[in-house]
Amino acid sequence: MKNNIIEYCLKKQGATEDYPFGFTPVVIKVADKMFAIIFEEKGKDIRLNLKCDPVIAENLREQHESVRPGYHMNKKHWNSITIDGSLPEQDIFDMIDHSYDMVFKKLPKRLRESIAEMN
């Protein structure tokens, strides 16, 4: 599943993979702004941190036990999703889309346009 998540994230326009903290976690960015962080510890479930609108973040936490406030992040704007099989893959991809869109929309217009021209 980890590889599916990374692969899906990297299909986003301008997305890059980075390892600013060592071999783990994997950080996925657009224009040097993080939109996904993937933690994997041996013998444990994968944890995925994603940016999220605060109202949507709260709703997701109420609906899904595997969605919690962001691990080591601003808990209002980030969720941590435990990848334990309880959420369908498409729901996880939808959350990734939302995170990417939130970060992308905050980029300066010129930068958004140059990223859009890349593809």
Chimera marker file (.cmm) of the C-alpha trace (Angstrom):
<marker_set name="trace">
<marker id="1" x="0.000" y="0.000" z="0.000" r="1" g="1" b="0" radius="0.5"/>
<marker id="2" x="2.854" y="2.411" z="0.792" r="1" g="1" b="0" radius="0.5"/>
<marker id="3" x="4.106" y="2.212" z="-2.783" r="1" g="1" b="0" radius="0.5"/>
<marker id="4" x="0.587" y="2.832" z="-4.129" r="1" g="1" b="0" radius="0.5"/>
<marker id="5" x="0.314" y="5.941" z="-1.971" r="1" g="1" b="0" radius="0.5"/>
<marker id="6" x="3.706" y="7.303" z="-3.032" r="1" g="1" b="0" radius="0.5"/>
<marker id="7" x="2.990" y="6.521" z="-6.677" r="1" g="1" b="0" radius="0.5"/>
<marker id="8" x="-0.408" y="8.236" z="-6.485" r="1" g="1" b="0" radius="0.5"/>
<marker id="9" x="1.086" y="11.333" z="-4.830" r="1" g="1" b="0" radius="0.5"/>
<marker id="10" x="3.847" y="11.601" z="-7.421" r="1" g="1" b="0" radius="0.5"/>
<marker id="11" x="1.299" y="11.656" z="-10.258" r="1" g="1" b="0" radius="0.5"/>
<marker id="12" x="0.200" y="15.094" z="-9.059" r="1" g="1" b="0" radius="0.5"/>
<marker id="13" x="1.461" y="18.035" z="-11.114" r="1" g="1" b="0" radius="0.5"/>
<marker id="14" x="4.827" y="19.228" z="-9.803" r="1" g="1" b="0" radius="0.5"/>
<marker id="15" x="4.974" y="16.635" z="-6.999" r="1" g="1" b="0" radius="0.5"/>
<marker id="16" x="8.406" y="15.565" z="-5.772" r="1" g="1" b="0" radius="0.5"/>
<marker id="17" x="9.642" y="12.991" z="-3.278" r="1" g="1" b="0" radius="0.5"/>
<marker id="18" x="11.984" y="14.151" z="-0.523" r="1" g="1" b="0" radius="0.5"/>
<marker id="19" x="13.728" y="12.715" z="2.550" r="1" g="1" b="0" radius="0.5"/>
<marker id="20" x="14.553" y="15.773" z="4.690" r="1" g="1" b="0" radius="0.5"/>
<marker id="21" x="14.626" y="13.741" z="7.930" r="1" g="1" b="0" radius="0.5"/>
<marker id="22" x="16.640" y="10.742" z="6.724" r="1" g="1" b="0" radius="0.5"/>
<marker id="23" x="15.408" y="7.484" z="5.186" r="1" g="1" b="0" radius="0.5"/>
<marker id="24" x="12.000" y="7.890" z="6.777" r="1" g="1" b="0" radius="0.5"/>
<marker id="25" x="9.502" y="9.520" z="6.587" r="1" g="1" b="0" radius="0.5"/>
<marker id="26" x="8.900" y="10.040" z="2.879" r="1" g="1" b="0" radius="0.5"/>
<marker id="27" x="7.791" y="13.623" z="2.268" r="1" g="1" b="0" radius="0.5"/>
<marker id="28" x="5.861" y="14.513" z="-0.872" r="1" g="1" b="0" radius="0.5"/>
<marker id="29" x="5.909" y="18.181" z="-1.858" r="1" g="1" b="0" radius="0.5"/>
<marker id="30" x="4.671" y="20.538" z="-4.514" r="1" g="1" b="0" radius="0.5"/>
<marker id="31" x="6.883" y="23.597" z="-4.991" r="1" g="1" b="0" radius="0.5"/>
<marker id="32" x="8.728" y="22.811" z="-1.742" r="1" g="1" b="0" radius="0.5"/>
<marker id="33" x="5.463" y="22.715" z="0.242" r="1" g="1" b="0" radius="0.5"/>
<marker id="34" x="4.542" y="19.444" z="1.953" r="1" g="1" b="0" radius="0.5"/>
<marker id="35" x="1.196" y="17.860" z="1.190" r="1" g="1" b="0" radius="0.5"/>
<marker id="36" x="1.863" y="14.252" z="2.268" r="1" g="1" b="0" radius="0.5"/>
<marker id="37" x="4.170" y="12.604" z="4.791" r="1" g="1" b="0" radius="0.5"/>
<marker id="38" x="4.403" y="8.816" z="4.909" r="1" g="1" b="0" radius="0.5"/>
<marker id="39" x="5.710" y="7.154" z="8.070" r="1" g="1" b="0" radius="0.5"/>
<marker id="40" x="6.545" y="3.463" z="8.165" r="1" g="1" b="0" radius="0.5"/>
<marker id="41" x="7.991" y="1.649" z="11.134" r="1" g="1" b="0" radius="0.5"/>
<marker id="42" x="8.855" y="-2.052" z="11.049" r="1" g="1" b="0" radius="0.5"/>
<marker id="43" x="6.000" y="-4.185" z="12.244" r="1" g="1" b="0" radius="0.5"/>
<marker id="44" x="3.559" y="-1.282" z="12.435" r="1" g="1" b="0" radius="0.5"/>
<marker id="45" x="0.852" y="0.143" z="10.178" r="1" g="1" b="0" radius="0.5"/>
<marker id="46" x="1.764" y="2.905" z="7.757" r="1" g="1" b="0" radius="0.5"/>
<marker id="47" x="0.750" y="6.389" z="8.897" r="1" g="1" b="0" radius="0.5"/>
<marker id="48" x="-0.031" y="9.106" z="6.347" r="1" g="1" b="0" radius="0.5"/>
<marker id="49" x="-0.132" y="12.790" z="7.304" r="1" g="1" b="0" radius="0.5"/>
<marker id="50" x="-2.253" y="14.981" z="5.018" r="1" g="1" b="0" radius="0.5"/>
<marker id="51" x="-3.248" y="18.623" z="5.087" r="1" g="1" b="0" radius="0.5"/>
<marker id="52" x="-6.984" y="19.124" z="5.493" r="1" g="1" b="0" radius="0.5"/>
<marker id="53" x="-9.563" y="21.863" z="5.826" r="1" g="1" b="0" radius="0.5"/>
<marker id="54" x="-10.232" y="22.112" z="9.596" r="1" g="1" b="0" radius="0.5"/>
<marker id="55" x="-13.984" y="21.438" z="9.303" r="1" g="1" b="0" radius="0.5"/>
<marker id="56" x="-13.457" y="18.441" z="7.007" r="1" g="1" b="0" radius="0.5"/>
<marker id="57" x="-10.620" y="17.223" z="9.236" r="1" g="1" b="0" radius="0.5"/>
<marker id="58" x="-12.911" y="17.173" z="12.256" r="1" g="1" b="0" radius="0.5"/>
<marker id="59" x="-15.644" y="15.350" z="10.326" r="1" g="1" b="0" radius="0.5"/>
<marker id="60" x="-13.200" y="12.699" z="9.101" r="1" g="1" b="0" radius="0.5"/>
<marker id="61" x="-11.935" y="12.145" z="12.652" r="1" g="1" b="0" radius="0.5"/>
<marker id="62" x="-15.492" y="11.654" z="13.879" r="1" g="1" b="0" radius="0.5"/>
<marker id="63" x="-16.353" y="9.225" z="11.061" r="1" g="1" b="0" radius="0.5"/>
<marker id="64" x="-13.191" y="7.095" z="11.006" r="1" g="1" b="0" radius="0.5"/>
<marker id="65" x="-11.255" y="5.659" z="13.909" r="1" g="1" b="0" radius="0.5"/>
<marker id="66" x="-8.134" y="5.485" z="11.715" r="1" g="1" b="0" radius="0.5"/>
<marker id="67" x="-8.138" y="9.293" z="11.174" r="1" g="1" b="0" radius="0.5"/>
<marker id="68" x="-6.578" y="11.285" z="14.002" r="1" g="1" b="0" radius="0.5"/>
<marker id="69" x="-5.116" y="14.786" z="14.509" r="1" g="1" b="0" radius="0.5"/>
<marker id="70" x="-1.810" y="15.195" z="12.650" r="1" g="1" b="0" radius="0.5"/>
<marker id="71" x="1.159" y="13.404" z="14.208" r="1" g="1" b="0" radius="0.5"/>
<marker id="72" x="3.894" y="16.021" z="14.852" r="1" g="1" b="0" radius="0.5"/>
<marker id="73" x="1.893" y="18.576" z="12.851" r="1" g="1" b="0" radius="0.5"/>
<marker id="74" x="-0.576" y="21.410" z="13.406" r="1" g="1" b="0" radius="0.5"/>
<marker id="75" x="-3.513" y="19.379" z="14.654" r="1" g="1" b="0" radius="0.5"/>
<marker id="76" x="-6.075" y="21.825" z="13.286" r="1" g="1" b="0" radius="0.5"/>
<marker id="77" x="-4.839" y="21.619" z="9.676" r="1" g="1" b="0" radius="0.5"/>
<marker id="78" x="-3.351" y="18.111" z="9.429" r="1" g="1" b="0" radius="0.5"/>
<marker id="79" x="-4.720" y="14.599" z="9.845" r="1" g="1" b="0" radius="0.5"/>
<marker id="80" x="-2.832" y="11.361" z="10.399" r="1" g="1" b="0" radius="0.5"/>
<marker id="81" x="-4.420" y="8.385" z="8.695" r="1" g="1" b="0" radius="0.5"/>
<marker id="82" x="-3.435" y="4.923" z="9.869" r="1" g="1" b="0" radius="0.5"/>
<marker id="83" x="-3.329" y="2.654" z="6.827" r="1" g="1" b="0" radius="0.5"/>
<marker id="84" x="-4.731" y="-0.482" z="8.427" r="1" g="1" b="0" radius="0.5"/>
<marker id="85" x="-7.255" y="-1.654" z="5.816" r="1" g="1" b="0" radius="0.5"/>
<marker id="86" x="-10.221" y="0.060" z="7.473" r="1" g="1" b="0" radius="0.5"/>
<marker id="87" x="-10.482" y="2.747" z="4.770" r="1" g="1" b="0" radius="0.5"/>
<marker id="88" x="-10.980" y="1.987" z="1.072" r="1" g="1" b="0" radius="0.5"/>
<marker id="89" x="-8.032" y="2.951" z="-1.099" r="1" g="1" b="0" radius="0.5"/>
<marker id="90" x="-10.205" y="5.446" z="-3.019" r="1" g="1" b="0" radius="0.5"/>
<marker id="91" x="-11.059" y="7.298" z="0.220" r="1" g="1" b="0" radius="0.5"/>
<marker id="92" x="-7.340" y="7.627" z="0.957" r="1" g="1" b="0" radius="0.5"/>
<marker id="93" x="-6.718" y="8.899" z="-2.582" r="1" g="1" b="0" radius="0.5"/>
<marker id="94" x="-9.546" y="11.438" z="-2.158" r="1" g="1" b="0" radius="0.5"/>
<marker id="95" x="-7.871" y="12.715" z="1.020" r="1" g="1" b="0" radius="0.5"/>
<marker id="96" x="-4.559" y="12.986" z="-0.857" r="1" g="1" b="0" radius="0.5"/>
<marker id="97" x="-6.323" y="14.971" z="-3.617" r="1" g="1" b="0" radius="0.5"/>
<marker id="98" x="-7.774" y="17.341" z="-1.013" r="1" g="1" b="0" radius="0.5"/>
<marker id="99" x="-4.387" y="17.848" z="0.655" r="1" g="1" b="0" radius="0.5"/>
<marker id="100" x="-2.645" y="18.520" z="-2.662" r="1" g="1" b="0" radius="0.5"/>
<marker id="101" x="-5.390" y="20.938" z="-3.769" r="1" g="1" b="0" radius="0.5"/>
<marker id="102" x="-5.186" y="22.890" z="-0.494" r="1" g="1" b="0" radius="0.5"/>
<marker id="103" x="-1.420" y="23.319" z="-0.808" r="1" g="1" b="0" radius="0.5"/>
<marker id="104" x="-1.471" y="23.994" z="-4.561" r="1" g="1" b="0" radius="0.5"/>
<marker id="105" x="-4.148" y="26.717" z="-4.232" r="1" g="1" b="0" radius="0.5"/>
<marker id="106" x="-1.970" y="28.612" z="-1.730" r="1" g="1" b="0" radius="0.5"/>
<marker id="107" x="0.979" y="28.813" z="-4.137" r="1" g="1" b="0" radius="0.5"/>
<marker id="108" x="1.564" y="32.124" z="-5.939" r="1" g="1" b="0" radius="0.5"/>
<marker id="109" x="-0.352" y="32.328" z="-9.228" r="1" g="1" b="0" radius="0.5"/>
<marker id="110" x="2.820" y="32.480" z="-11.339" r="1" g="1" b="0" radius="0.5"/>
<marker id="111" x="4.134" y="29.322" z="-9.684" r="1" g="1" b="0" radius="0.5"/>
<marker id="112" x="0.808" y="27.485" z="-10.139" r="1" g="1" b="0" radius="0.5"/>
<marker id="113" x="0.832" y="28.443" z="-13.816" r="1" g="1" b="0" radius="0.5"/>
<marker id="114" x="4.417" y="27.271" z="-14.337" r="1" g="1" b="0" radius="0.5"/>
<marker id="115" x="3.619" y="23.918" z="-12.671" r="1" g="1" b="0" radius="0.5"/>
<marker id="116" x="0.515" y="23.530" z="-14.866" r="1" g="1" b="0" radius="0.5"/>
<marker id="117" x="2.659" y="24.144" z="-17.964" r="1" g="1" b="0" radius="0.5"/>
<marker id="118" x="5.027" y="21.305" z="-17.002" r="1" g="1" b="0" radius="0.5"/>
<marker id="119" x="2.484" y="18.669" z="-18.042" r="1" g="1" b="0" radius="0.5"/>
<link id1="1" id2="2" r="1" g="1" b="0" radius="0.2"/>
<link id1="2" id2="3" r="1" g="1" b="0" radius="0.2"/>
<link id1="3" id2="4" r="1" g="1" b="0" radius="0.2"/>
<link id1="4" id2="5" r="1" g="1" b="0" radius="0.2"/>
<link id1="5" id2="6" r="1" g="1" b="0" radius="0.2"/>
<link id1="6" id2="7" r="1" g="1" b="0" radius="0.2"/>
<link id1="7" id2="8" r="1" g="1" b="0" radius="0.2"/>
<link id1="8" id2="9" r="1" g="1" b="0" radius="0.2"/>
<link id1="9" id2="10" r="1" g="1" b="0" radius="0.2"/>
<link id1="10" id2="11" r="1" g="1" b="0" radius="0.2"/>
<link id1="11" id2="12" r="1" g="1" b="0" radius="0.2"/>
<link id1="12" id2="13" r="1" g="1" b="0" radius="0.2"/>
<link id1="13" id2="14" r="1" g="1" b="0" radius="0.2"/>
<link id1="14" id2="15" r="1" g="1" b="0" radius="0.2"/>
<link id1="15" id2="16" r="1" g="1" b="0" radius="0.2"/>
<link id1="16" id2="17" r="1" g="1" b="0" radius="0.2"/>
<link id1="17" id2="18" r="1" g="1" b="0" radius="0.2"/>
<link id1="18" id2="19" r="1" g="1" b="0" radius="0.2"/>
<link id1="19" id2="20" r="1" g="1" b="0" radius="0.2"/>
<link id1="20" id2="21" r="1" g="1" b="0" radius="0.2"/>
<link id1="21" id2="22" r="1" g="1" b="0" radius="0.2"/>
<link id1="22" id2="23" r="1" g="1" b="0" radius="0.2"/>
<link id1="23" id2="24" r="1" g="1" b="0" radius="0.2"/>
<link id1="24" id2="25" r="1" g="1" b="0" radius="0.2"/>
<link id1="25" id2="26" r="1" g="1" b="0" radius="0.2"/>
<link id1="26" id2="27" r="1" g="1" b="0" radius="0.2"/>
<link id1="27" id2="28" r="1" g="1" b="0" radius="0.2"/>
<link id1="28" id2="29" r="1" g="1" b="0" radius="0.2"/>
<link id1="29" id2="30" r="1" g="1" b="0" radius="0.2"/>
<link id1="30" id2="31" r="1" g="1" b="0" radius="0.2"/>
<link id1="31" id2="32" r="1" g="1" b="0" radius="0.2"/>
<link id1="32" id2="33" r="1" g="1" b="0" radius="0.2"/>
<link id1="33" id2="34" r="1" g="1" b="0" radius="0.2"/>
<link id1="34" id2="35" r="1" g="1" b="0" radius="0.2"/>
<link id1="35" id2="36" r="1" g="1" b="0" radius="0.2"/>
<link id1="36" id2="37" r="1" g="1" b="0" radius="0.2"/>
<link id1="37" id2="38" r="1" g="1" b="0" radius="0.2"/>
<link id1="38" id2="39" r="1" g="1" b="0" radius="0.2"/>
<link id1="39" id2="40" r="1" g="1" b="0" radius="0.2"/>
<link id1="40" id2="41" r="1" g="1" b="0" radius="0.2"/>
<link id1="41" id2="42" r="1" g="1" b="0" radius="0.2"/>
<link id1="42" id2="43" r="1" g="1" b="0" radius="0.2"/>
<link id1="43" id2="44" r="1" g="1" b="0" radius="0.2"/>
<link id1="44" id2="45" r="1" g="1" b="0" radius="0.2"/>
<link id1="45" id2="46" r="1" g="1" b="0" radius="0.2"/>
<link id1="46" id2="47" r="1" g="1" b="0" radius="0.2"/>
<link id1="47" id2="48" r="1" g="1" b="0" radius="0.2"/>
<link id1="48" id2="49" r="1" g="1" b="0" radius="0.2"/>
<link id1="49" id2="50" r="1" g="1" b="0" radius="0.2"/>
<link id1="50" id2="51" r="1" g="1" b="0" radius="0.2"/>
<link id1="51" id2="52" r="1" g="1" b="0" radius="0.2"/>
<link id1="52" id2="53" r="1" g="1" b="0" radius="0.2"/>
<link id1="53" id2="54" r="1" g="1" b="0" radius="0.2"/>
<link id1="54" id2="55" r="1" g="1" b="0" radius="0.2"/>
<link id1="55" id2="56" r="1" g="1" b="0" radius="0.2"/>
<link id1="56" id2="57" r="1" g="1" b="0" radius="0.2"/>
<link id1="57" id2="58" r="1" g="1" b="0" radius="0.2"/>
<link id1="58" id2="59" r="1" g="1" b="0" radius="0.2"/>
<link id1="59" id2="60" r="1" g="1" b="0" radius="0.2"/>
<link id1="60" id2="61" r="1" g="1" b="0" radius="0.2"/>
<link id1="61" id2="62" r="1" g="1" b="0" radius="0.2"/>
<link id1="62" id2="63" r="1" g="1" b="0" radius="0.2"/>
<link id1="63" id2="64" r="1" g="1" b="0" radius="0.2"/>
<link id1="64" id2="65" r="1" g="1" b="0" radius="0.2"/>
<link id1="65" id2="66" r="1" g="1" b="0" radius="0.2"/>
<link id1="66" id2="67" r="1" g="1" b="0" radius="0.2"/>
<link id1="67" id2="68" r="1" g="1" b="0" radius="0.2"/>
<link id1="68" id2="69" r="1" g="1" b="0" radius="0.2"/>
<link id1="69" id2="70" r="1" g="1" b="0" radius="0.2"/>
<link id1="70" id2="71" r="1" g="1" b="0" radius="0.2"/>
<link id1="71" id2="72" r="1" g="1" b="0" radius="0.2"/>
<link id1="72" id2="73" r="1" g="1" b="0" radius="0.2"/>
<link id1="73" id2="74" r="1" g="1" b="0" radius="0.2"/>
<link id1="74" id2="75" r="1" g="1" b="0" radius="0.2"/>
<link id1="75" id2="76" r="1" g="1" b="0" radius="0.2"/>
<link id1="76" id2="77" r="1" g="1" b="0" radius="0.2"/>
<link id1="77" id2="78" r="1" g="1" b="0" radius="0.2"/>
<link id1="78" id2="79" r="1" g="1" b="0" radius="0.2"/>
<link id1="79" id2="80" r="1" g="1" b="0" radius="0.2"/>
<link id1="80" id2="81" r="1" g="1" b="0" radius="0.2"/>
<link id1="81" id2="82" r="1" g="1" b="0" radius="0.2"/>
<link id1="82" id2="83" r="1" g="1" b="0" radius="0.2"/>
<link id1="83" id2="84" r="1" g="1" b="0" radius="0.2"/>
<link id1="84" id2="85" r="1" g="1" b="0" radius="0.2"/>
<link id1="85" id2="86" r="1" g="1" b="0" radius="0.2"/>
<link id1="86" id2="87" r="1" g="1" b="0" radius="0.2"/>
<link id1="87" id2="88" r="1" g="1" b="0" radius="0.2"/>
<link id1="88" id2="89" r="1" g="1" b="0" radius="0.2"/>
<link id1="89" id2="90" r="1" g="1" b="0" radius="0.2"/>
<link id1="90" id2="91" r="1" g="1" b="0" radius="0.2"/>
<link id1="91" id2="92" r="1" g="1" b="0" radius="0.2"/>
<link id1="92" id2="93" r="1" g="1" b="0" radius="0.2"/>
<link id1="93" id2="94" r="1" g="1" b="0" radius="0.2"/>
<link id1="94" id2="95" r="1" g="1" b="0" radius="0.2"/>
<link id1="95" id2="96" r="1" g="1" b="0" radius="0.2"/>
<link id1="96" id2="97" r="1" g="1" b="0" radius="0.2"/>
<link id1="97" id2="98" r="1" g="1" b="0" radius="0.2"/>
<link id1="98" id2="99" r="1" g="1" b="0" radius="0.2"/>
<link id1="99" id2="100" r="1" g="1" b="0" radius="0.2"/>
<link id1="100" id2="101" r="1" g="1" b="0" radius="0.2"/>
<link id1="101" id2="102" r="1" g="1" b="0" radius="0.2"/>
<link id1="102" id2="103" r="1" g="1" b="0" radius="0.2"/>
<link id1="103" id2="104" r="1" g="1" b="0" radius="0.2"/>
<link id1="104" id2="105" r="1" g="1" b="0" radius="0.2"/>
<link id1="105" id2="106" r="1" g="1" b="0" radius="0.2"/>
<link id1="106" id2="107" r="1" g="1" b="0" radius="0.2"/>
<link id1="107" id2="108" r="1" g="1" b="0" radius="0.2"/>
<link id1="108" id2="109" r="1" g="1" b="0" radius="0.2"/>
<link id1="109" id2="110" r="1" g="1" b="0" radius="0.2"/>
<link id1="110" id2="111" r="1" g="1" b="0" radius="0.2"/>
<link id1="111" id2="112" r="1" g="1" b="0" radius="0.2"/>
<link id1="112" id2="113" r="1" g="1" b="0" radius="0.2"/>
<link id1="113" id2="114" r="1" g="1" b="0" radius="0.2"/>
<link id1="114" id2="115" r="1" g="1" b="0" radius="0.2"/>
<link id1="115" id2="116" r="1" g="1" b="0" radius="0.2"/>
<link id1="116" id2="117" r="1" g="1" b="0" radius="0.2"/>
<link id1="117" id2="118" r="1" g="1" b="0" radius="0.2"/>
<link id1="118" id2="119" r="1" g="1" b="0" radius="0.2"/>
</marker_set>
